[in-house]
Amino acid sequence: MMGYNMMSYGILGSGMMVAMVLWGIVLLAGVFLACYGIFRLGRKQNETGDNALERLKMRFASGEISQEEYAERKQLLQG
């Protein structure tokens, strides 16, 4: 009767090692995609806020809104 140790094929054979490597790659890819999505979402929100402020500046410059309205809305947009 032959015993099995860490380096022998055991029950699952060398497929266990392949599965662990593939699972590690999938896990790392998931972490990367989550981080990428979070940073991308944050960047889009900043662009949206900047875009609203730019439109507000254009409306003030063209005379559509008064200085008081501009100051009030700018404060709201900047938080």
C-alpha positions in Angstrom: 0.0 0.0 0.0 1.4 3.4 -1.0 0.8 6.5 1.1 0.2 10.0 -0.3 2.0 13.1 0.7 1.8 16.8 -0.3 3.7 16.3 -3.5 1.8 13.2 -4.8 -1.3 13.3 -6.8 -3.7 12.3 -4.1 -7.4 12.4 -4.7 -7.7 15.4 -7.1 -4.3 15.0 -8.8 -2.5 18.0 -10.2 -5.9 19.6 -11.0 -6.1 21.0 -7.5 -3.1 23.2 -8.2 -4.5 24.4 -11.5 -7.8 25.2 -9.9 -6.1 27.2 -7.1 -4.2 29.2 -9.7 -7.3 29.9 -11.8 -9.3 30.8 -8.7 -6.5 33.3 -7.7 -6.6 34.9 -11.2 -10.4 35.2 -11.0 -10.2 36.7 -7.5 -7.5 39.3 -8.6 -9.5 40.2 -11.7 -12.5 40.8 -9.5 -10.6 43.0 -7.1 -9.2 45.0 -10.1 -12.5 45.5 -11.7 -14.1 46.6 -8.5 -11.4 49.2 -7.9 -11.6 50.3 -11.5 -15.4 50.7 -11.2 -15.2 52.7 -8.0 -12.6 55.1 -9.3 -14.4 55.5 -12.6 -17.7 56.2 -10.8 -16.0 58.8 -8.6 -14.4 60.5 -11.6 -17.8 60.7 -13.4 -19.4 62.3 -10.4 -16.7 65.0 -10.3 -17.1 65.6 -14.0 -20.9 66.0 -13.6 -20.4 68.5 -10.8 -17.9 70.5 -12.8 -20.2 70.4 -15.8 -23.1 71.9 -13.7 -20.8 74.6 -12.4 -19.7 75.5 -15.9 -23.3 75.7 -17.1 -24.1 78.0 -14.1 -21.1 80.2 -15.0 -22.3 80.4 -18.6 -25.8 81.4 -17.5 -24.5 84.1 -15.2 -22.1 85.4 -17.9 -25.0 85.6 -20.4 -27.2 87.5 -18.0 -29.8 84.7 -17.5 -29.4 84.8 -13.7 -28.6 87.5 -11.2 -25.5 87.7 -9.1 -27.5 86.6 -6.0 -28.9 83.5 -7.9 -25.4 82.7 -9.1 -23.9 82.9 -5.6 -26.8 80.8 -4.1 -26.7 78.1 -6.7 -22.9 77.9 -6.7 -22.9 77.4 -2.9 -25.4 74.6 -3.4 -23.4 72.9 -6.0 -20.1 73.1 -4.1 -21.8 71.7 -1.0 
